[in-house]
Amino acid sequence: MRLFRQLSLYMALTLGANAAFAADQAQLEALRDGSLKKLVVHAEPRDVSAAAFQLEDEQGTATLADYKGKVVLLNFWATWCAPCRKEMPQLEELQQEFGGDDFQVLTIATGRNLPAGIRKFFDENGIASLPRHQDPKQALAREMAVIGLPITVLLDRDGNEVARLLGDAEWNSDSAKAIIKAMIGEAEG
């Protein structure tokens, strides 16, 4: 009997969580406009890779699990990527506006990007508040099915992938800001 009650409770919690995500999914889809129409909101949250990536300035390694508790906009990019050059200042603007305890733009240079080249890229584009993390052997990118650059992935507070955008987007647009506000739970204003 106890097992039946626990199973019933588990099912109720699971169904409630799925219903809550369905409402969140519909809200995020409704907020997509302009270049953010390319944002694919998943029907169900997806697990992410546990592969480690290098922290900037050789400060060790981290995993995406280290960011649980925050909404994360994970951007895979490279110094040679022209669309990355265009959108990086917009990601900087998003981080400056929303970054903190609830939200983080997490930039990861994937593939062969020398630290000096990354610093030069950031300096040339006025990027001061984004991390210069690296995935030099593309372990994280491979496990996250990064098939081109840039790819931007939205992670919920539980560390699950909830949406993905292939290519560049206007990350400083009203649509992008509304999506981030909805994910971190701010009231629209």
Secondary structure, DSSP 8 states (H G I E B T S, - for coil): -HHHHHHHHHHHHHHHHHHHHHHHHHHHHHH--GGGGG-EEEEEEE------EE-GGG--EE-GGGGTTSEEEEEEE-TT-HHHHHHHHHHHHHHHHH-SSSEEEEEEEESS--HHHHHHHHHHTT--SS--EEETT-HHHHHTT--SS-EEEEE-TTS-EEEEEES---TTSHHHHHHHHHHHT----
